[in-house]
Amino acid sequence: MVLAISIILVMISCGLFLLLVRGAKRQAVRLVDASFGWGLGIGALTDFLDTLGIGSFVTSTAIFQVSHYLDDERRLPGTLNTMHAIPTAVEALFFVTAVRVDPLTLVALVAAATVGALLGSEVMTKLDQRRIQVIMAVALVLTALLMAAKLLGWTTLLGATNQATGLRGWALVIGTVGNFILGLLMAAGVGLYAPCMVMMYFLGLTPIAAFPIMMLSCALLMPVSAVNFIRHDRVAYRGLFGIILGGIIGVIIAATVVRSLSLNALSWLIVLVSLWTAGSLAKAAVRRKHQL
């Protein structure tokens, strides 16, 4: 199964790259443009943190908000999904081959997230800018609260032993439905990692087993949703190929060099960044409402 997954990830990544090249040519954007170096740095940083399990969407959104990187925030969800899809596939290759997870649990949760992203991307491309801002602000607050709960140890309140490598019965049903919902939110530009990790903890899965589940989920659902975003021209190609290359470099460094780095302080920082970004998006949505 591992070999089959690896082949699928490589094929999907190559296909997505070709679609992005065609999309860039359609918008008359060069693959190596003036923002390539800036994009290289963004990709390296955000996907480095992503490989550590912190997530890339919150950090990327924060950087975009501060630097005004995007000229149209309606392209934010599509840009996030396309820029991190290929680096996330590299992450998935590392963890799927290194961490043992029950095959039924892995397939059920990954498939649910992929279907959710496919349906979600159809909806998100039809929403206006203010609605996307509101949806992302609310979801980011929820993500921050879930991440804070994990850091405070509240995930042990339901009696989860966090020793299992697979889910069965109602736990498998809850996990599958939950990952489907997280796939929907992923299409809105909201990262899956933190809520997925917390959900896995609540259901009693061992922490390390959450990594291949969430990374393979994102590695498959991102390209699926990216196809719709590319088709509807909801992707910003400025520095995009630099972000992809930088992301791959960041993943390789994090996966091969960083083994014992404490993530507690970094995780709390991401909680604060999540709340700050949610506030910025909410304010932007209010301003846009007054302009209408």
GIKATA-V499547 format. One record per pair of residues at least 24 apart in sequence whose C-alpha atoms are under 10 Angstrom apart, sorted by the first residue. I is the first residue (numbers start at 0). J is the second residue. D is the distance in whole Angstrom. If there is no record, write none. Layout:
i = {I,I}
j = {J,J}
d = {D,D}
This chain:
i = {0,0,0,1,1,1,1,1,2,2,2,4,4,4,4,4,5,5,5,5,5,5,5,6,7,7,8,8,8,8,8,8,8,8,8,8,9,9,9,9,11,11,11,11,11,11,11,12,12,12,12,12,12,12,12,12,13,14,15,15,15,15,15,15,15,15,15,16,16,16,16,16,16,18,18,18,18,19,19,19,19,19,19,19,19,19,20,20,21,22,22,22,22,22,22,23,23,23,23,23,23,23,23,24,25,26,26,26,27,28,28,28,28,28,29,29,29,29,29,30,30,30,30,30,30,31,31,31,31,31,32,32,32,32,32,32,33,33,34,34,34,34,34,34,34,34,35,35,35,35,35,35,35,35,35,36,36,36,36,36,37,37,37,37,37,37,38,38,38,38,38,38,38,38,38,38,38,38,39,39,39,39,39,39,39,39,39,39,39,39,40,40,40,40,40,40,40,41,41,41,41,41,41,41,41,42,42,42,42,42,42,42,42,42,42,42,42,42,42,42,42,43,43,43,43,43,43,43,43,43,43,43,43,43,43,44,44,44,44,44,44,45,45,45,45,45,45,46,46,46,46,46,46,46,46,46,46,46,46,46,46,46,46,47,47,47,47,47,47,47,47,47,47,47,47,47,48,48,48,48,48,48,48,48,49,49,49,49,49,49,49,49,49,49,49,50,50,50,50,50,50,50,50,50,50,50,50,50,50,50,50,50,51,51,51,51,51,51,51,51,51,51,51,51,52,52,52,52,52,52,52,52,52,53,53,53,53,53,53,53,53,53,53,53,53,54,54,54,54,54,54,54,54,55,55,55,55,55,55,55,55,55,56,56,56,56,56,56,56,56,56,56,57,57,57,57,57,57,57,57,57,57,57,57,57,57,58,58,58,58,58,59,60,60,60,60,60,60,60,61,61,61,61,61,61,61,61,62,63,64,64,64,65,65,68,68,68,69,69,69,69,70,71,71,71,71,72,72,72,72,72,72,72,72,72,73,73,73,73,73,73,73,73,73,73,73,73,73,74,74,74,74,74,74,74,74,74,74,74,74,75,75,75,75,75,75,75,75,76,76,76,76,76,76,76,76,76,76,76,76,76,76,76,76,77,77,77,77,77,77,77,77,77,77,77,77,77,77,77,77,77,77,77,78,78,78,78,78,78,78,78,78,78,79,79,79,79,79,79,79,79,79,79,79,80,80,80,80,80,80,80,80,80,80,80,80,80,80,80,80,80,80,81,81,81,81,81,81,81,81,81,81,81,81,81,81,82,82,82,82,82,82,82,82,82,82,82,82,82,82,83,83,83,83,83,83,83,83,83,83,84,84,84,84,84,84,84,84,84,84,84,85,85,85,85,85,85,85,85,85,86,86,86,86,86,86,86,86,86,86,86,87,87,87,87,87,87,87,87,87,87,87,87,88,88,88,88,88,88,88,88,88,88,89,89,89,89,89,89,89,89,89,90,90,90,90,90,90,90,90,90,90,90,90,91,91,91,91,91,91,91,91,91,91,92,92,92,92,93,93,93,93,93,93,94,94,94,94,94,94,94,94,94,95,95,95,95,95,95,96,97,98,98,98,98,98,98,98,99,99,99,99,99,100,100,100,100,100,100,100,100,100,100,100,100,101,101,101,101,101,101,102,102,102,103,103,103,103,104,104,104,104,104,104,104,104,104,104,105,105,105,105,105,105,105,105,105,105,105,106,106,106,106,107,107,107,107,107,107,107,107,107,108,108,108,108,108,108,108,108,108,108,108,108,108,108,109,109,109,109,109,109,109,109,109,109,109,109,109,109,110,110,110,110,110,110,110,110,111,111,111,111,111,111,111,111,111,111,111,111,112,112,112,112,112,112,112,112,112,112,112,112,112,112,112,112,112,112,112,112,113,113,113,113,113,113,113,113,113,113,113,113,113,113,113,113,114,114,114,114,114,114,114,114,114,115,115,115,115,115,115,115,115,115,115,115,115,115,115,116,116,116,116,116,116,116,116,116,116,116,116,116,116,116,116,116,116,116,117,117,117,117,117,117,117,117,117,117,117,117,118,118,118,118,118,118,118,119,119,119,119,119,119,119,119,119,119,119,120,120,120,120,120,120,120,120,120,120,120,120,120,120,120,121,121,121,121,121,121,122,122,122,123,123,123,123,123,123,123,123,123,124,124,124,124,124,124,124,124,125,126,128,128,128,129,129,129,129,129,129,129,129,130,130,130,131,131,131,131,132,132,132,132,132,132,132,132,132,132,132,133,133,133,133,133,133,133,133,134,134,134,134,134,134,134,134,135,135,135,135,135,135,135,135,135,135,136,136,136,136,136,136,136,136,136,136,136,136,137,137,137,137,137,137,138,138,138,138,138,138,138,138,139,139,139,139,139,139,139,139,139,139,139,139,140,140,140,140,140,140,140,140,141,141,141,141,142,142,142,142,142,142,142,142,142,142,142,143,143,143,143,143,143,143,143,143,143,143,144,144,144,144,144,145,145,145,145,145,145,145,146,146,146,146,146,146,146,146,146,146,146,147,147,147,147,147,147,147,148,149,149,149,149,149,149,149,149,150,150,150,150,150,150,150,153,153,153,154,154,154,154,154,154,154,155,155,155,155,156,157,157,157,157,158,158,158,159,159,159,159,159,159,159,160,160,160,160,160,160,161,161,161,161,161,161,161,161,161,161,162,162,162,162,162,162,162,163,163,163,163,163,163,163,163,164,164,164,164,164,164,164,165,165,165,165,165,165,165,166,166,166,166,167,169,170,170,170,170,170,171,173,173,173,174,174,174,174,178,178,178,179,181,181,182,182,182,182,182,183,183,185,185,185,185,186,186,186,186,186,186,187,190,191,191,192,192,193,193}
j = {95,96,102,92,95,96,97,102,92,95,96,91,92,95,96,215,88,89,91,92,93,95,96,92,88,219,85,87,88,89,91,92,215,218,219,222,85,88,89,92,84,85,88,218,219,222,223,84,85,86,87,88,89,218,219,222,85,222,81,84,85,221,222,223,225,226,229,81,84,85,222,240,243,225,226,229,230,81,82,225,226,229,234,236,239,240,236,240,229,229,230,232,234,235,236,229,232,234,235,236,237,239,240,236,232,232,235,236,236,235,236,237,238,239,236,237,238,239,240,236,237,238,239,240,241,237,238,239,240,241,236,237,238,239,240,241,237,238,68,236,237,238,239,240,241,242,237,238,239,240,241,242,243,244,245,238,240,241,242,245,237,238,239,241,242,245,68,82,237,238,239,240,241,242,243,244,245,246,238,239,240,241,242,243,244,245,246,247,248,249,241,242,244,245,246,248,249,238,239,241,242,243,245,246,249,82,83,86,238,239,240,241,242,243,244,245,246,247,248,249,250,86,241,242,243,244,245,246,247,248,249,250,251,252,253,242,245,246,248,249,250,83,242,245,246,249,250,82,83,86,87,90,242,243,245,246,247,248,249,250,251,252,253,86,90,245,246,247,248,249,250,251,252,253,254,257,246,249,250,253,262,265,266,269,83,86,87,90,190,192,214,246,249,250,253,86,87,89,90,91,93,94,210,214,246,249,250,251,252,253,254,257,90,210,250,253,254,257,258,260,261,262,265,266,192,193,196,209,210,213,214,262,266,146,190,192,193,196,262,265,266,267,268,269,270,189,190,191,192,193,214,266,269,79,83,87,189,190,191,192,246,269,80,83,139,185,188,189,190,191,192,273,139,142,143,188,189,190,269,270,272,273,274,275,276,277,190,269,272,273,276,83,188,189,272,273,276,277,280,269,272,273,275,276,277,279,280,276,276,276,279,280,276,279,235,237,238,234,235,236,237,235,128,233,234,235,127,128,129,131,132,233,234,235,280,123,124,125,126,127,128,129,130,131,132,233,234,235,124,128,131,188,228,229,231,232,233,234,235,236,128,131,132,187,188,233,234,235,120,123,124,131,135,184,185,186,187,188,189,224,225,228,233,234,120,123,124,185,186,187,188,221,224,225,226,227,228,229,231,232,233,234,235,188,225,228,229,233,234,235,236,237,239,185,186,187,188,189,190,221,225,234,235,239,120,185,186,187,188,189,190,217,218,220,221,222,223,224,225,226,228,234,221,222,223,224,225,226,228,229,234,235,236,239,242,243,221,222,225,234,235,236,238,239,240,241,242,243,244,246,217,218,221,222,239,242,243,244,246,247,217,218,219,220,221,222,223,224,225,243,246,217,218,219,221,222,243,244,246,247,218,242,243,244,245,246,247,248,249,250,251,213,214,215,216,217,218,219,221,243,246,247,250,214,215,216,217,218,219,221,222,247,250,214,215,218,246,247,248,250,251,254,210,211,214,215,217,218,247,249,250,251,253,254,210,211,212,213,214,215,216,217,218,219,211,214,215,218,211,214,250,251,254,255,207,208,209,210,211,212,214,215,254,208,210,211,212,214,215,211,211,164,207,208,209,210,211,212,164,165,207,208,211,163,164,165,166,204,205,207,208,209,210,211,212,163,164,165,166,167,208,164,165,166,165,166,167,171,164,165,166,167,170,171,172,174,175,212,164,165,166,175,208,209,211,212,213,215,216,175,212,215,216,166,171,172,174,175,176,178,179,212,166,171,172,173,174,175,176,177,178,179,212,213,215,216,175,178,179,182,211,212,213,214,215,216,217,218,219,220,175,178,179,182,215,216,219,220,174,175,176,177,178,179,180,181,182,183,216,220,175,176,177,178,179,180,181,182,183,184,185,191,212,213,215,216,217,219,220,221,178,179,181,182,183,185,215,216,217,218,219,220,221,222,223,224,178,179,180,182,183,219,220,223,224,176,177,178,179,180,181,182,183,184,185,186,220,223,224,178,179,180,181,182,183,184,185,186,187,216,217,219,220,221,222,223,224,225,182,183,185,186,220,221,222,223,224,225,226,227,179,182,183,186,223,224,227,179,180,181,182,183,184,185,186,187,224,227,182,183,184,185,186,187,188,220,221,223,224,225,226,227,228,183,186,224,227,228,231,183,186,187,183,184,186,187,188,224,227,228,233,186,187,227,228,230,231,232,233,231,187,283,284,287,280,281,283,284,285,286,287,288,281,284,288,187,188,280,284,187,188,277,279,280,281,282,283,284,285,287,277,278,280,281,282,283,284,285,184,187,188,189,277,280,281,284,184,185,187,188,189,190,276,277,280,281,189,273,274,275,276,277,278,279,280,281,282,284,189,274,277,278,280,281,184,185,187,188,189,190,273,277,188,189,190,270,272,273,274,275,276,277,278,280,270,271,273,274,275,276,277,278,194,273,274,277,189,190,191,192,193,194,195,197,270,273,274,193,194,266,267,269,270,271,272,273,274,277,193,194,270,273,274,193,194,195,196,197,198,270,192,193,194,195,196,197,266,267,269,270,273,193,197,266,267,269,270,271,197,193,194,196,197,198,200,201,266,197,262,263,264,266,267,270,197,200,201,197,198,199,200,201,202,203,200,201,202,203,201,200,201,202,203,201,202,203,199,200,201,202,203,204,205,200,201,202,203,204,205,199,200,201,202,203,204,205,206,207,208,200,203,204,205,206,207,208,199,200,202,203,204,205,206,208,203,204,205,206,207,208,209,199,202,203,204,205,208,209,199,202,203,204,202,202,199,201,202,203,204,202,198,199,202,198,199,201,202,212,213,216,216,216,217,216,217,220,221,224,220,224,217,220,221,224,220,221,223,224,225,228,224,217,216,217,216,217,266,270}
d = {10,10,8,9,7,6,10,10,10,10,9,9,8,8,9,9,9,9,9,6,10,8,9,10,10,9,9,10,6,8,8,8,9,7,7,10,9,8,9,9,10,9,9,9,8,7,9,8,6,9,10,7,9,9,9,8,9,9,8,8,8,10,6,9,8,8,10,9,10,8,10,9,10,9,8,8,9,8,10,9,9,7,9,8,9,9,10,9,9,7,8,8,9,10,8,10,10,9,9,6,9,9,10,10,10,9,10,8,10,10,7,7,9,10,9,9,9,10,9,8,9,8,8,6,8,9,7,9,7,7,9,7,6,9,9,9,8,7,10,10,6,5,8,9,8,9,8,4,7,7,5,7,10,9,10,8,10,6,8,9,10,7,10,7,8,10,10,10,8,5,6,8,5,4,8,9,7,9,8,9,8,4,5,7,6,4,7,10,9,10,8,7,9,6,8,10,9,9,10,8,6,9,7,8,10,8,8,9,10,9,9,7,4,6,7,4,4,8,8,7,9,10,9,7,8,8,4,4,7,6,4,7,10,9,10,10,8,7,9,6,9,9,9,9,7,8,9,10,7,7,8,9,9,9,8,5,7,8,6,6,9,10,9,10,10,9,7,9,8,4,5,8,7,6,8,10,10,8,8,8,10,9,10,10,9,9,8,9,10,8,9,9,9,8,9,9,8,9,6,9,10,10,9,9,10,8,6,9,9,6,7,10,10,9,9,7,8,9,9,9,10,8,10,10,7,8,8,9,7,9,9,9,9,9,9,7,7,10,8,8,6,10,10,7,10,10,6,8,6,7,10,10,9,9,8,10,9,7,9,9,10,10,9,9,10,9,7,6,5,9,9,10,8,10,10,9,7,7,7,9,7,6,10,10,8,9,10,7,7,8,9,10,9,9,9,9,7,10,10,10,7,8,8,6,9,9,10,9,10,8,8,8,9,10,9,8,10,10,7,10,8,9,8,9,10,8,10,6,9,8,8,9,10,10,10,9,8,10,8,7,5,9,9,7,9,7,9,10,9,9,10,10,8,10,10,8,5,5,6,10,9,9,9,9,7,8,7,8,9,8,9,8,9,10,8,6,5,4,8,10,9,8,8,8,8,9,9,10,8,8,7,9,8,6,9,8,5,7,9,9,6,5,8,8,8,8,9,7,5,6,8,10,8,9,9,9,6,9,9,9,9,8,9,10,10,8,7,9,7,9,9,9,10,9,5,7,9,7,6,10,9,9,7,7,10,8,5,9,8,8,8,9,10,8,10,9,9,10,9,9,9,9,10,6,8,9,6,6,9,8,9,9,8,9,10,8,7,10,7,9,7,6,8,8,5,6,10,10,8,8,10,10,7,10,9,8,7,9,8,8,8,9,6,8,9,5,5,8,8,7,9,10,7,8,9,7,5,9,9,10,8,8,8,8,7,10,8,5,8,9,10,9,10,9,10,8,9,7,10,7,8,10,9,9,7,8,10,8,9,10,6,8,9,8,8,6,9,9,5,5,9,9,7,9,9,9,8,9,8,10,9,9,7,9,9,9,10,7,5,9,8,9,9,10,8,5,8,9,8,9,9,10,7,7,10,8,7,10,7,10,9,7,9,9,5,6,10,10,10,9,6,9,10,8,8,9,6,5,8,10,9,10,8,10,8,8,9,9,9,6,6,8,10,7,10,9,8,8,10,8,9,10,9,9,8,6,9,9,9,10,9,10,9,10,8,9,9,6,10,9,10,10,10,8,9,10,7,5,8,8,6,8,7,9,10,7,8,7,9,9,10,7,8,9,7,4,8,9,8,8,8,9,8,10,10,7,9,9,9,6,7,8,6,5,8,9,7,10,8,9,8,9,8,5,4,7,6,4,7,10,9,9,10,9,10,6,8,9,7,10,9,7,10,6,9,10,10,7,8,9,6,4,8,9,7,8,10,7,10,7,8,10,7,9,9,9,10,8,5,6,7,4,5,8,8,8,8,10,9,10,8,9,8,4,5,7,6,5,9,10,9,9,6,7,9,7,6,9,8,8,10,8,7,9,9,6,5,9,9,8,10,9,7,8,10,8,10,10,9,10,7,5,7,8,5,7,8,10,9,8,9,9,5,7,10,10,10,8,5,8,9,6,7,10,9,8,7,8,10,9,9,9,9,10,7,6,9,10,10,9,10,9,9,8,7,10,7,9,7,9,10,10,8,8,9,9,8,5,8,9,7,7,10,8,10,7,9,9,9,9,10,8,9,5,6,9,7,6,9,10,9,10,7,6,9,9,6,9,9,7,9,9,10,9,9,10,8,10,7,7,6,10,9,7,7,9,9,9,8,9,7,4,7,8,6,6,9,9,10,10,7,9,9,8,8,10,9,9,7,9,9,8,10,7,8,9,9,6,7,9,8,6,9,10,9,10,7,6,9,9,6,9,8,9,9,10,8,8,9,9,6,6,10,10,8,8,9,8,9,10,9,8,5,8,9,6,7,10,10,9,8,9,9,7,6,10,9,7,9,9,10,6,7,10,9,7,8,8,9,7,10,10,10,8,7,10,7,10,8,9,9,9,6,10,8,9,10,10,10,7,10,8,8,10,10,10,9,7,9,10,6,6,9,9,8,7,10,9,8,10,7,9,9,8,9,8,10,7,6,6,4,8,9,8,9,9,5,8,8,8,6,8,8,4,5,4,7,10,10,9,7,6,5,8,10,9,10,10,9,6,5,5,9,8,9,6,6,9,9,6,9,10,10,9,7,9,8,10,9,8,8,7,10,10,9,9,6,9,10,9,9,10,8,7,7,10,8,10,9,9,10,10,10,8,8,7,9,9,10,10,8,8,8,9,9,8,10,6,9,9,10,9,9,7,9,9,10,10}
